[in-house]
Amino acid sequence: MIYIFDKTQAIIKVLTNDDFTAAHLNFKINTATTFEFSLPASKALPSDSKYVATPHPLDDSKFIMLRLTERVDNTETIDYSAYELAYQELATDGYIEDKRPQNQSALNLMKIALDGTNWELNNVNVSGTATTNFYYVDHLSAISNVVDLLGGEIVFYIEIQGNAISGRYMDYLARQGSDTSKVFASGSNLLTVERQSDTSGIYTAILPRGKGEEIDNGDADTPDGYGRRINISDVEWKKSSGKPLDKPKGSIVLSDPDATAEWGQINGNARLLLQTYDDIDDVNVLIQSAYKTLQSVNHPQIQYSATVADVGGLSLGDTVLIMHGDRDLSYKTRVFEVKYDLLAPDQTELSLGDDLSSNSITSQINNLNAVADTTSSQTQWTINQIGRPSTTFGNTEPANPKVGDVFFKELPDGGTEIYRWNGDIWELLASPTTADDIAAAVDDAVTQAKAHTDEVKQSLSGDIETAKSQAASQASTAEANAKSTATSQFNQAQSALSAAKSDLTNSIASEASARNAAVSAANSQAQTYANQAKADALNAVNKEVSDRQSAVSALDTKATNAVNQAKSDINDTINALSVGGRNYILDTANPKTQTSNGTDNQNLYDKAKFYSPI
């Protein structure tokens, strides 16, 4: 469904594809989406219509919000044009006065760029950090500045729940789309050459210069300024260390020898581009940006078009391989624009190759001086040397590799990983973290060795303690037996006393306060005897260990006497509770004995439980 909104962005009408006579939705990387559609004259939009939201072709839970910009009345139809709202709002709604983030992540930079707007940052997977400043710029220019520095692609969308907009979001992605296995030959009848630049725009080397170095003359009353621009003289690149090109220290030029051999001067010299990057003050960022620029201008620029009916399903950002038959050179390129035909999907048009239209977000706001990682012009070059493995530079894996082929993968943060095809997978040979990984592995090995040593020491210590424990155990076996026997006798007394306590407490609980006092006294007396029994038993064990059998006999006698005394005292206490010839516990007024479990004619004392020793 397609929603129509009024000026307050309240939904006032809902359309379906059946309502249209034509509907074309144009998506392009880092460019505002446009929507052109026609309705029968009898189904004209309400006069207060201001905005339109259409589902994203690849995710119908997300909607593209556009502002209606034009209406053309024909005899039988009415044509409408709409332009993506986010680009208009962010370019005109407020500004950033002065923000100077230092070494901030993509997430933090975009948060600053969007602060104070109606749009919320959602998904971010762009890596790297950058230093920049936003000084009296609109929010769209700030976003463009971040894209220039770190690369990546922005996507705006809204979500609708019920009949209202529930959220306005921006995603900042390293790239859209996916790598495909589709291969097209240059000149194939499946592809139409839309535009092609001549070779005059090719450069095979670049001399980059960054921001001028700040000068402080030491006088607070005079303004400071900027002197010489930074260059890449102090940076050294080696392909053997994982860099995509060799650049010796001391040189201020980054050259591509393979492109020079193909497209250089007649005398063998490189075709040099002098490039200035006003916002870059880090030499490592400068050389990375220069390399990206060089990769976009070191080959002829060709823009192709095709339809889904001819080339099959391809989406925005998908990667395909273009083969050139006139030389051993091929490159990967991406679908940078898709014109969806909502009424006839097989007639959806694709644009791929090099974007020569110059209307992306970066080219709308900046010129060639931008450090743009404008993905619509990103290509991947493969140098095929006869009889030797191929070497590929880019950010996507080459298709149809051969054993031994080498791939220099450019990472979003400017780093490079080196892979080699072993026949089954791309095997990682080196990365920016290789040295750290080796150091970490060494540290881990040392840690494991120390842990193993500690484990052996602990095991030996445990064995020694075990031997000592066994000796001590054997030495005290007789003592333990004596204690065990005494403890068993004592536990029996304890069990009987605890049972008596439990039954007395449960039975007397409902009696008057006088009876409770009597029970309390009985409990106290019983506890006293129990404690005395325990103390006598333990003293006997400790004192008479040399004569274990005698100690056991003495303890048995004492325990038995204690139990009998406790039993006698309990009976006296129970008899004391008799009122009018009736004992409330034994019910002596009746010819039976009541026990705690309800059975008759049993001895209550045998069921008694004594208190546990303290």
C-alpha positions in Angstrom: 0.0 0.0 0.0 1.1 3.6 -0.7 0.1 6.3 1.8 -0.7 9.9 1.1 -0.2 12.5 3.9 -1.3 16.0 4.5 1.0 18.8 5.8 0.9 17.5 9.4 2.0 14.1 8.0 -1.3 12.5 8.9 -2.5 9.8 6.5 -5.4 11.0 4.4 -5.5 8.4 1.6 -4.3 4.9 0.8 -3.5 3.7 -2.7 -2.7 0.3 -4.2 -1.0 -0.6 -7.5 -4.4 -1.0 -9.1 -5.0 2.7 -8.7 -2.0 3.7 -10.9 -1.6 3.9 -14.6 2.2 4.2 -14.2 4.5 4.1 -11.2 8.3 4.3 -11.3 10.5 4.4 -8.2 14.1 5.4 -8.7 16.8 4.3 -6.2 20.4 5.4 -6.4 23.3 4.9 -4.0 23.8 8.0 -1.8 21.2 9.9 -3.8 17.7 11.1 -3.0 15.0 8.6 -4.2 12.4 9.9 -6.7 8.9 8.6 -7.4 6.9 9.4 -10.5 3.4 8.1 -10.9 0.2 8.7 -12.8 -3.4 8.4 -11.7 -6.6 8.5 -13.7 -8.1 12.0 -13.7 -11.1 10.6 -11.7 -8.7 9.5 -8.9 -6.8 12.7 -8.3 -5.2 13.1 -5.0 -6.9 15.3 -2.4 -5.9 19.0 -2.7 -4.2 19.0 0.7 -1.9 16.1 -0.2 1.8 17.0 0.6 3.7 13.7 1.1 3.7 10.1 -0.2 5.2 7.0 1.4 5.9 3.9 -0.7 7.2 0.5 0.6 10.8 -0.3 0.0 10.9 -2.8 -2.9 13.3 -5.1 -0.8 11.7 -4.7 2.6 8.0 -3.8 2.8 8.3 -3.1 6.5 10.2 0.1 5.6 8.8 3.0 3.7 10.4 5.8 1.7 9.0 9.2 2.6 8.8 11.7 -0.3 7.5 15.2 -0.7 5.1 15.8 -3.6 6.8 18.4 -5.8 5.0 18.5 -9.1 1.5 17.9 -10.7 0.7 17.8 -14.4 -2.9 17.5 -15.5 -3.4 15.6 -18.7 -6.7 14.8 -20.6 -7.2 11.4 -18.9 -4.4 11.2 -16.3 -2.7 13.3 -13.7 1.1 12.9 -13.4 2.8 13.4 -10.0 6.5 13.7 -9.1 7.9 13.3 -5.6 11.4 13.8 -4.0 12.8 12.0 -0.9 11.9 14.1 2.1 15.0 13.4 4.2 17.4 15.1 1.7 15.2 18.2 1.7 14.7 18.4 5.4 18.3 17.8 6.4 19.5 20.4 3.9 17.2 23.2 5.0 16.0 22.5 8.6 18.6 24.0 10.9 22.4 24.0 11.0 25.4 23.0 13.0 27.1 26.0 14.4 30.5 24.7 15.5 31.4 21.1 16.3 35.0 19.8 16.1 35.0 16.0 16.8 38.5 14.4 17.2 39.2 10.8 16.3 35.5 9.8 16.5 33.9 6.7 15.2 31.4 6.6 12.3 28.6 6.2 14.9 29.5 9.2 16.9 30.2 11.4 13.9 26.8 10.6 12.4 25.1 11.2 15.7 26.6 14.7 15.7 25.5 15.3 12.1 21.9 14.2 12.9 21.6 15.9 16.3 18.6 18.2 16.5 16.8 16.7 13.4 13.7 14.6 13.0 15.8 11.6 12.0 17.3 9.0 14.3 20.5 7.0 13.6 19.7 3.3 13.6 22.1 0.7 12.0 25.8 1.6 11.6 28.4 -0.9 10.5 31.0 1.5 9.0 34.4 1.2 10.7 37.2 3.6 11.2 37.6 7.0 12.9 38.1 10.5 11.6 38.7 14.1 12.8 36.7 16.9 11.2 34.8 20.0 11.9 31.2 21.1 11.3 31.2 24.9 11.1 28.0 26.6 10.1 26.9 23.8 7.9 23.5 22.2 7.3 22.9 18.6 8.5 23.0 17.1 5.0 26.5 18.6 4.3 27.7 17.2 7.7 26.5 13.8 6.7 28.2 14.1 3.3 31.4 15.1 5.1 31.4 11.9 7.2 30.7 9.8 4.1 33.6 11.6 2.4 36.0 10.7 5.2 34.9 7.1 6.1 33.1 6.0 3.0 29.9 4.0 3.2 26.3 4.5 2.1 23.3 6.1 3.8 19.7 4.9 3.6 16.7 6.8 5.0 13.3 5.3 5.8 10.3 5.5 8.0 8.2 3.0 9.8 4.4 3.1 10.0 2.3 1.4 12.7 -1.4 1.7 12.6 -2.2 4.9 10.8 0.7 7.0 12.0 4.5 7.3 11.4 6.2 5.5 14.3 9.8 6.4 13.5 12.2 8.1 11.1 15.6 6.4 10.7 18.9 6.6 8.9 21.2 3.6 8.4 24.9 4.1 7.7 26.2 1.0 6.0 29.6 0.0 4.6 27.7 -1.1 1.5 24.4 -2.2 0.2 23.7 -5.3 -2.0 25.8 -8.4 -2.3 28.4 -10.1 -4.5 26.8 -12.1 -7.3 28.2 -14.6 -9.7 27.0 -12.7 -12.8 29.6 -12.0 -15.5 29.1 -9.8 -18.5 31.4 -9.2 -21.4 32.0 -5.7 -22.4 30.0 -5.2 -25.6 27.5 -7.9 -24.7 24.0 -7.3 -26.2 22.6 -7.8 -22.7 24.2 -4.4 -21.7 23.6 -1.1 -23.3 26.4 1.5 -23.1 24.8 4.6 -21.8 27.8 6.8 -21.5 31.5 6.4 -22.0 34.3 8.8 -21.2 37.4 9.1 -23.4 40.9 8.2 -22.1 41.8 11.9 -21.4 40.2 11.5 -17.9 42.5 8.6 -16.9 45.2 9.1 -14.3 47.8 6.5 -13.2 49.5 8.3 -10.4 48.4 10.9 -7.8 50.1 13.6 -5.8 47.9 14.2 -2.8 48.1 17.1 -0.4 46.0 17.5 2.8 45.2 20.3 5.2 47.7 23.0 5.8 49.7 22.7 9.0 48.5 25.2 11.6 51.0 28.0 12.4 51.2 29.6 15.8 53.4 32.7 15.8 53.3 33.0 19.6 51.7 36.4 19.6 48.2 36.3 21.2 47.3 39.6 19.5 47.9 38.3 16.0 45.9 35.6 14.2 47.4 32.2 13.6 47.2 30.7 10.1 48.1 27.6 8.0 51.3 26.9 6.3 52.4 24.1 4.0 49.9 21.4 3.3 50.7 17.9 4.5 51.8 15.2 2.0 52.6 11.5 2.0 56.4 11.9 2.0 56.9 10.2 5.4 54.6 7.3 4.6 56.0 4.0 3.3 53.9 1.4 1.6 55.1 -2.1 0.6 53.0 -4.7 -1.2 55.0 -7.3 0.7 53.5 -5.9 3.9 50.0 -6.1 2.6 49.6 -2.7 1.0 48.0 -2.5 -2.4 50.9 -0.5 -4.0 54.6 0.2 -3.4 55.4 3.7 -2.3 58.9 4.4 -1.0 59.5 6.8 1.9 60.4 10.2 0.7 58.2 10.1 -2.4 55.1 12.4 -2.5 53.5 10.5 -5.4 51.5 7.3 -5.3 51.7 5.4 -8.6 49.9 2.4 -10.1 52.6 0.8 -12.4 50.1 -1.6 -14.0 47.7 1.2 -15.0 50.7 3.3 -16.1 51.8 0.4 -18.4 48.3 0.3 -19.9 47.3 4.0 -20.0 50.5 6.0 -19.2 52.4 8.5 -21.3 54.0 7.5 -24.5 57.4 7.9 -22.9 56.4 5.5 -20.1 55.7 8.1 -17.5 52.6 8.1 -15.3 49.6 10.4 -16.0 49.7 12.4 -12.8 46.7 13.9 -10.9 47.4 16.6 -8.4 44.7 16.4 -5.7 44.0 18.5 -2.6 42.1 17.2 0.4 41.2 20.2 2.5 39.8 18.3 5.5 42.5 15.7 6.0 45.2 16.3 8.6 46.5 12.8 9.0 49.0 11.4 6.5 47.8 7.8 6.8 44.2 8.9 6.0 45.6 11.1 3.2 47.3 8.2 1.4 44.3 5.9 1.8 42.0 8.6 0.3 44.5 9.2 -2.5 44.5 5.5 -3.3 40.7 5.4 -3.4 40.7 8.4 -5.8 43.3 6.7 -8.0 41.3 3.5 -8.2 38.4 5.4 -9.5 40.3 7.3 -12.3 42.9 4.7 -13.5 40.6 3.2 -16.2 38.1 4.3 -18.8 34.7 5.2 -17.4 31.8 3.3 -18.8 28.2 3.4 -17.7 25.9 0.5 -18.7 22.2 -0.1 -18.4 20.1 -3.2 -18.6 16.7 -4.5 -17.7 15.8 -7.3 -15.2 14.2 -9.2 -18.0 17.6 -9.4 -19.7 20.0 -9.9 -16.8 17.8 -11.4 -14.1 17.3 -10.2 -10.6 19.8 -7.6 -9.4 19.4 -5.1 -6.6 20.9 -1.8 -5.7 24.6 -2.3 -4.7 24.9 -5.8 -6.1 28.3 -6.6 -7.7 28.9 -8.1 -11.2 32.1 -8.8 -13.2 32.7 -6.9 -16.5 35.1 -8.8 -18.8 37.1 -6.9 -21.5 38.0 -9.0 -24.5 40.6 -6.7 -26.0 43.0 -7.0 -23.0 43.8 -9.2 -20.0 41.9 -6.9 -17.7 38.6 -7.3 -15.9 36.9 -5.4 -13.1 34.1 -5.8 -10.7 31.5 -3.1 -10.6 28.2 -2.5 -8.8 24.6 -1.7 -9.6 24.5 1.9 -8.6 20.9 2.7 -9.7 17.6 0.9 -10.0 14.5 2.2 -11.6 11.7 0.0 -10.3 8.6 -0.3 -12.5 6.0 -1.1 -9.9 3.4 -2.2 -12.4 5.8 -4.3 -14.6 8.7 -5.5 -12.4 10.4 -7.3 -15.3 10.9 -4.0 -17.0 12.9 -2.6 -14.0 16.0 -0.9 -15.3 19.5 -1.2 -13.8 22.5 1.1 -14.2 25.9 -0.4 -13.5 29.6 0.3 -14.2 30.8 3.9 -13.6 28.3 6.5 -12.6 28.9 9.4 -15.0 25.8 11.4 -14.1 27.4 13.4 -11.2 24.4 13.6 -9.1 25.2 11.5 -6.0 25.1 13.0 -2.6 28.8 13.8 -2.7 28.9 15.3 -6.1 25.8 17.3 -5.4 27.5 19.1 -2.5 31.2 18.7 -3.2 33.5 18.5 -6.3 36.4 16.2 -7.0 38.2 17.6 -4.0 36.0 15.3 -1.8 37.7 12.3 -0.3 34.6 10.4 -1.5 34.3 6.7 -1.2 31.5 7.1 -3.7 30.6 3.5 -4.2 28.8 4.1 -7.5 32.2 4.6 -9.0 34.1 2.0 -7.1 35.7 -0.7 -9.3 37.9 -3.7 -8.6 40.8 -4.4 -10.9 42.3 -7.7 -11.6 45.7 -7.8 -13.2 46.2 -11.1 -15.2 49.8 -11.9 -16.0 50.2 -14.6 -18.5 51.5 -17.8 -16.9 51.3 -16.4 -13.4 48.6 -16.1 -10.8 46.4 -13.0 -10.9 46.5 -10.2 -8.4 43.3 -8.4 -7.5 42.8 -5.1 -5.6 39.4 -4.1 -4.3 36.8 -4.7 -1.6 35.0 -7.8 -3.0 36.4 -11.2 -3.7 37.2 -12.0 -7.4 35.0 -14.4 -9.3 36.3 -17.7 -10.8 39.7 -17.6 -9.0 42.6 -19.9 -9.8 44.9 -21.6 -7.4 47.6 -19.2 -6.3 45.6 -16.0 -7.2 46.2 -13.2 -4.7 43.5 -10.8 -3.5 44.3 -7.5 -1.7 41.0 -6.7 0.1 40.5 -3.1 1.0 38.8 -2.7 4.4 36.3 0.1 5.3 38.8 1.5 7.8 41.5 1.9 5.1 43.4 -1.2 6.0 44.2 -4.1 3.7 44.0 -7.9 4.1 45.9 -10.3 1.8 44.2 -13.6 0.7 45.4 -16.4 -1.5 43.1 -18.9 -3.3 44.0 -22.4 -2.3 41.5 -24.1 -4.5 38.7 -24.2 -2.0 38.7 -20.9 0.0 40.4 -17.6 0.1 43.1 -18.2 2.8 44.0 -15.1 4.9 47.8 -14.5 4.7 48.1 -11.2 6.5 45.9 -8.4 7.9 46.5 -5.1 9.8 46.2 -7.1 13.0 48.6 -9.9 12.1 51.4 -8.5 14.3 49.0 -8.1 17.2 47.6 -11.6 16.6 51.1 -13.1 16.8 51.9 -11.2 20.0 48.6 -12.3 21.4 49.3 -15.9 20.4 52.7 -15.7 22.1 51.2 -14.2 25.3 48.5 -16.9 25.2 51.1 -19.6 24.9 53.1 -18.2 27.9 49.9 -17.9 29.9 49.0 -21.5 29.1 52.5 -22.7 30.1 52.3 -20.9 33.4 48.8 -22.3 34.0 50.1 -25.8 33.2 53.0 -25.3 35.6 50.7 -24.1 38.3 48.4 -27.1 37.7 51.4 -29.5 38.0 52.5 -27.8 41.2 49.0 -27.9 42.6 48.7 -31.6 41.7 52.0 -32.4 43.4 50.9 -30.4 46.5 47.6 -32.3 46.4 49.4 -35.6 46.3 51.5 -34.6 49.3 48.5 -33.5 51.2 46.7 -36.8 50.3 49.6 -38.8 51.7 49.6 -36.8 54.9 45.9 -37.1 55.2 46.1 -40.9 54.7 48.8 -41.2 57.4 46.7 -39.0 59.8 43.7 -41.1 59.0 45.4 -44.3 59.8 46.8 -42.9 63.0 43.3 -41.8 64.2 41.3 -44.8 63.0 40.8 -46.2 66.5 39.9 -42.8 67.8 37.4 -42.2 65.0 35.8 -45.6 65.8 35.4 -44.6 69.4 33.9 -41.3 68.5 31.6 -42.9 66.0 30.3 -45.4 68.6 29.8 -42.6 71.2 28.2 -40.4 68.7 25.8 -43.1 67.6 24.7 -43.6 71.2 24.4 -39.9 71.7 22.4 -39.5 68.5 19.9 -42.1 69.8 19.5 -40.1 73.0 19.2 -36.9 70.9 16.6 -38.4 68.6 14.4 -39.6 71.5 14.7 -36.2 73.3 13.8 -34.4 70.0 10.8 -36.6 69.5 9.6 -35.9 73.1 10.1 -32.1 72.5 8.1 -32.2 69.3 5.2 -34.1 70.7 5.1 -32.0 73.9 5.1 -28.8 72.0 2.4 -29.8 69.5 0.1 -31.2 72.2 0.5 -28.5 74.8 0.3 -25.5 72.4 -3.4 -24.9 73.0 -3.2 -25.1 76.8 -3.3 -22.1 79.2 -0.3 -20.0 80.0 0.5 -22.0 83.1 0.8 -25.2 81.0 3.0 -23.4 78.5 5.3 -22.4 81.3 5.5 -26.0 82.5 6.4 -27.2 79.0 9.0 -24.5 78.7 10.6 -25.6 82.0 10.5 -29.2 80.7 12.2 -28.1 77.5 14.9 -26.2 79.3 15.5 -29.1 81.7 15.7 -31.5 78.8 18.1 -29.3 76.9 20.3 -29.0 80.0 20.6 -32.8 80.2 21.2 -33.1 76.5 24.0 -30.6 76.7 25.5 -32.3 79.7 25.3 -35.6 77.9 27.1 -34.1 74.9 29.8 -32.5 77.1 30.4 -35.7 79.0 30.6 -37.7 75.8 33.1 -35.3 74.2 35.2 -35.0 77.3 35.3 -38.8 77.7 36.4 -39.2 74.1 39.2 -36.6 74.3 40.4 -37.7 77.7 40.2 -41.5 77.3 41.4 -41.9 73.7 44.3 -44.1 74.9 41.8 -46.5 76.3 39.1 -46.5 73.7 37.0 -49.4 74.8 36.8 -48.1 78.4 35.8 -44.7 77.1 33.1 -46.1 75.0 31.7 -48.1 77.9 31.8 -45.1 80.3 30.2 -42.9 77.7 27.5 -45.5 77.0 26.7 -45.6 80.8 26.5 -41.8 81.0 24.4 -41.5 77.9 22.0 -44.2 79.2 21.7 -42.5 82.6 21.1 -39.2 80.9 18.4 -40.6 78.8 16.8 -42.4 81.7 17.0 -39.2 83.8 15.4 -37.2 80.9 12.7 -39.9 80.5 12.0 -39.8 84.3 11.9 -36.0 84.3 9.6 -35.9 81.3 7.2 -38.4 83.0 7.2 -36.3 86.1 6.4 -33.2 84.0 3.6 -35.0 82.2 2.2 -36.3 85.5 2.4 -32.7 86.8 0.0 -31.7 84.1 -2.8 -33.9 85.4 -5.9 -31.9 86.2 -8.7 -33.6 88.2 -7.3 -37.1 87.7 -6.8 -36.6 83.9 -3.5 -36.3 82.3 -3.8 -34.1 79.1 -0.9 -35.8 77.4 -1.4 -39.5 78.4 -5.2 -39.1 78.9 -5.0 -41.3 82.0 -8.7 -40.8 82.6 -9.2 -43.2 79.7 -7.8 -46.8 79.4 -5.5 -46.1 76.5 -2.3 -44.3 75.5 -2.5 -41.6 72.8 0.6 -41.1 70.6 1.6 -38.3 68.3 0.7 -40.3 65.2 -2.8 -41.2 66.4 -2.3 -44.9 67.2 -3.6 -46.4 70.4 -2.1 -48.5 73.2 1.5 -47.5 72.5 4.1 -46.1 74.8 4.3 -42.3 74.3 7.9 -42.2 75.4 9.0 -44.5 72.7 7.8 -42.0 70.2 9.4 -39.0 71.9 12.0 -36.9 70.1 14.7 -35.1 72.1 16.2 -31.7 71.3 19.2 -31.7 69.0 22.5 -31.0 70.9 24.0 -27.6 70.6 
